[in-house]
Amino acid sequence: MKRDLAFRGLWILGVAAFAGQWVHAERARIVGPEHDAYLHDVRSLQASDARLNEQVMQSRQSLVTHYDDLARTVTALHRLHGRLDRTPAFLSPADAEVVRQAAGVSREALAEKARIVEQFKSENAVLRNSSRFFPIAAQDLRDRLRADPDAATLAPIVNEVLIAVLHYTQLPSGAQLARAQDAITALERASMPGAFRDDADVVSLHARTLLSRGPKVADLTNAVLTVPTAPAAEAVDAAYGRGVHAAEQQSAHRRGFMFATLLAALGLMAADFVLRYRRAARSERDTAAKLAAANETLLREKEREKELSDLKSRFVSMTSHEFRTPLAVILSSAELLEAYGERWVPTKRSDHYGRIKGAVGTMRELLDAVLVIGKSDAGKLECKPGPLDVGRFLREAIDAIASTSLRHEVRTDIAEPLPSAEIDEKLANHVITNLLSNAVKYSPAGGVVRVKAKADGKDLVLEVADRGIGIGRADRARLFESFHRGANVGTIPGTGLGLAVVKRAVTAHGGSIDVRSEEGEGTTFIVRLPVFTGESDQREAARAPSSPGRTTTVV
Amino acid sequence: MRAEALALTFLVTAAAAACADPAPTSVPTSEPLAFVPDLVPATADDPIVPIPTRLDLDARKVALGEKLFKDPILSRDRDTSCLVCHPFGKGGADGMPKSQLFGKEPLAVNTPTVFNVGLNYKLHWNGKWDSLEAQLDTPILNPKVMNITYGEIVSRLDASTDYKPAFAAIYTDGVTEKNFRDAVATYERSLLTPRSRFDRFLSGEPEAIDDRERQGYALFKSHGCISCHQGVNVGGNMMQRFGALKDYFAGRTITEADLGLYLVTNREEDKHVFRVASLRNVALTAPYFHDGSVDTLEKAVRIMAEYQLGRPLTDEQTGLIVAFLGSLTGDTGVEGL
């Protein structure tokens, strides 16, 4: 659950990061109009600066008649610089700072240039007036002096001023300047008649103005053209260009990163959905499986309970029946003996006593079998092997059977001498007795029962075969269950315990039991019991003659 | 599942909104155009240009600016509006050598006309300001004039049921110092005096001025006045030393105001340098010069000829130039719009 939340948190975070980056990228996106406007300003800076130079030159040459256009250009440059500080938002702060710094340098250069331009305008206006007026004033004075006989000698002084100053304004040089200054000084020192005094002062004033303002205006013009506004404007252009380029790259990177984030977030989201869907499906399946298993267990338990119950009822009915029969025999024989014993011949009396004894024996066997099964079920059926002569043991068992049956032939085939064996006699007795009695019981009268015994390595292999009713296929599976009896047993009495006892005894002894049977053909049980110890086996085998003994007992 | 779907929807919507409404871009504010070219151009080589008869201004700003211009709310004591020193009936100035408001010190310099200020390149006698918006500092902050702060003005306007909505209707950010300056300056730009007789002459009406005026104009040009008093405002677009050819201040007691541009730049060469005054409506705006020391136009013209041009004028010449200057009086009744 915790991992789920972390997972979900991760992709929600991813989507949020994507959205954040998107907003950021949108803000940093190079906005066309903004870029165009700024670039236009940057370029206008250079164009306006060039125009300013041009207009100053035109003014210098008196090619323009007013300063409105020049003033407008300076105003435009100031406004451009005002706008250049508002760098577009998509520039990185560092790049924007570089651009603003370049713009600052440019602005300082412009301020310097504008200051010089103002001086130029002032001085140029004055120079312009004097250069226009001086020749007129000087010629007028000269001509009037010439016309006056008393002052005609002064005319050449004025003429020299006129020539020298004009010469200097056309071709400024140190020599011409000195000449012009000398001429003006001469004019100022000349003793002008009162009627010409003021006019001479005016000529002198404008002559000196031309000498002083001419170089000054030239210097100012030069200064205007040399203020490094153009490189500064180019630097702004270059800085802005670099900033835009960087912003473009940054934008591309950011976009890439942004979509990578989105992809990752979508991937995580898809994975989250798939995993959760799968988990849901699995848990549904699990639940169904658990239900089914529980159901099955329940059914099995119910079945088992039923089986147990069946077993119990079979046990009860079987045992009651099995006990009842011998009890009835005992009762009837006892009553007969009580009533007629005095009068009966001894043989008949002993016959009834025999019956009583037989019934008691039957009951004891029954009880033994029940006991064995009970012990086995309780895990308390012990195997306590001891030395046993297998051949003799078998023959005694066969003899015992023979005493209960009259019409069967038991053929024994014991591969003697058998090696000395360690066998639990009680368990072995359960095995052989039950197998033999079954073989006899389920064979028709006069039938042949064959008992084979041989050593196979450490195993004693014991075969009991009959040609009786056989065991059906269906019954073979449940052959060794308590109280289970074949479907074809008919009226043959039996407890359904014999083979169960055999199985348990064989198992307790560490052996195995096989059955080969066809219904109506007969049955063969093969029991293997590990009873021979290796060494004695060798010894016995060496000592014993090789031909196996073969006997037939007619019972 | 539903929570995530909601979250996703929200994010996508937010992203889409962010995309649809990008961060506001700084669109260059439209620079108020000084003027648009007139329909009838002046002759190309004329040094004087007619005042435009059309202006491209936001009429709402002009109306708001006019209201502000005429409202004493802009003075600390609510007793002085811009109009006190710039009454329209007297050519846009108050006719006093130096304005003096009730209970206050007189100002340092003569009050120039408010007419055609939008056509000036620099403002104030010493050329201190480059724009009308900036020039507002002079009257607003001056203890001798409005004696107030922009903060106070903004809070007064913001509290006003008249101004607050008027600003909000024009400016998205409502009443601010910047918007206040913009409104007043825009109104000032509208205060043009076009259609003077001389402008009509320039625009192709030879009979708009008489012979004396025409002769005065010729003299104005030939004598050299035109070297500084040129352009659309017949001045106002350059600086010049008062006493370009002859020291005007020699033998006078020099006041701080006489220092001119020096007060702005602190450069020795800028002493006594002033903005060349516009001669538009000059016949209406006596007294003259930065200190208002000259009461008639004749005297002013003579002083200019002597000190600026180094070319004294005869009485006849002075009369002709004064006659020409009279033809520069424009249509002050219609304020440019």
Chai-1 contact restraints between the chains, C-beta under 6 A:
chainA,res_idxA,chainB,res_idxB,connection_type,confidence,min_distance_angstrom,max_distance_angstrom,comment,restraint_id
A,I12,B,A7,contact,1.0,0.0,6.0,A-B,restraint_1
A,V15,B,L11,contact,1.0,0.0,6.0,A-B,restraint_2
A,A19,B,L11,contact,1.0,0.0,6.0,A-B,restraint_3
A,A19,B,A14,contact,1.0,0.0,6.0,A-B,restraint_4
A,A19,B,A15,contact,1.0,0.0,6.0,A-B,restraint_5
A,W22,B,A15,contact,1.0,0.0,6.0,A-B,restraint_6
A,W22,B,A18,contact,1.0,0.0,6.0,A-B,restraint_7
A,V23,B,A18,contact,1.0,0.0,6.0,A-B,restraint_8
A,E26,B,A18,contact,1.0,0.0,6.0,A-B,restraint_9
A,E26,B,P22,contact,1.0,0.0,6.0,A-B,restraint_10
A,R27,B,A23,contact,1.0,0.0,6.0,A-B,restraint_11
A,V31,B,T25,contact,1.0,0.0,6.0,A-B,restraint_12
A,E34,B,T25,contact,1.0,0.0,6.0,A-B,restraint_13
A,A37,B,P28,contact,1.0,0.0,6.0,A-B,restraint_14
A,T65,B,D45,contact,1.0,0.0,6.0,A-B,restraint_15
A,T65,B,P47,contact,1.0,0.0,6.0,A-B,restraint_16
A,H66,B,P47,contact,1.0,0.0,6.0,A-B,restraint_17
A,H66,B,Q230,contact,1.0,0.0,6.0,A-B,restraint_18
A,H66,B,G231,contact,1.0,0.0,6.0,A-B,restraint_19
A,Y67,B,G231,contact,1.0,0.0,6.0,A-B,restraint_20
A,Y67,B,N237,contact,1.0,0.0,6.0,A-B,restraint_21
A,Y67,B,M238,contact,1.0,0.0,6.0,A-B,restraint_22
A,D68,B,G231,contact,1.0,0.0,6.0,A-B,restraint_23
A,D68,B,V232,contact,1.0,0.0,6.0,A-B,restraint_24
A,D68,B,N237,contact,1.0,0.0,6.0,A-B,restraint_25
A,A71,B,Y121,contact,1.0,0.0,6.0,A-B,restraint_26
A,A71,B,N237,contact,1.0,0.0,6.0,A-B,restraint_27
A,R86,B,S26,contact,1.0,0.0,6.0,A-B,restraint_28
A,E118,B,M239,contact,1.0,0.0,6.0,A-B,restraint_29
A,K121,B,M238,contact,1.0,0.0,6.0,A-B,restraint_30
A,S122,B,M239,contact,1.0,0.0,6.0,A-B,restraint_31
A,S122,B,Q240,contact,1.0,0.0,6.0,A-B,restraint_32
A,A125,B,S227,contact,1.0,0.0,6.0,A-B,restraint_33
A,A125,B,C228,contact,1.0,0.0,6.0,A-B,restraint_34
A,V126,B,A244,contact,1.0,0.0,6.0,A-B,restraint_35
A,R128,B,S227,contact,1.0,0.0,6.0,A-B,restraint_36
A,N129,B,G224,contact,1.0,0.0,6.0,A-B,restraint_37
A,N129,B,S227,contact,1.0,0.0,6.0,A-B,restraint_38
A,N129,B,L309,contact,1.0,0.0,6.0,A-B,restraint_39
A,L205,B,G310,contact,1.0,0.0,6.0,A-B,restraint_40
